[in-house]
């Protein structure tokens, strides 16, 4: 999973990242109250990072420790 959306997105869900994503791999997860990135569709371009006003998007290897659980949260949402 190249990029992960983390806790700061909760209840914000600013769609700026969705608008700049060239492959439309960012989805609304209403039950999580946040946006999520599809791990298989993301092409690792990083366009979403600069577009996020709350700095909630990180490369999977750079997710801060306190938000590590969001790596699985993003991936698991697509396993439903």
Buried (B, 14 or more C-beta within 10 A) or exposed (E): BBBBBBBBBBEBBBEEBBEBBEEEBBBEBEEBEBBBBBBEBBEEBBBBBEBBEBEBBBEBEEBEEEBEEBBEBBBEBBEE
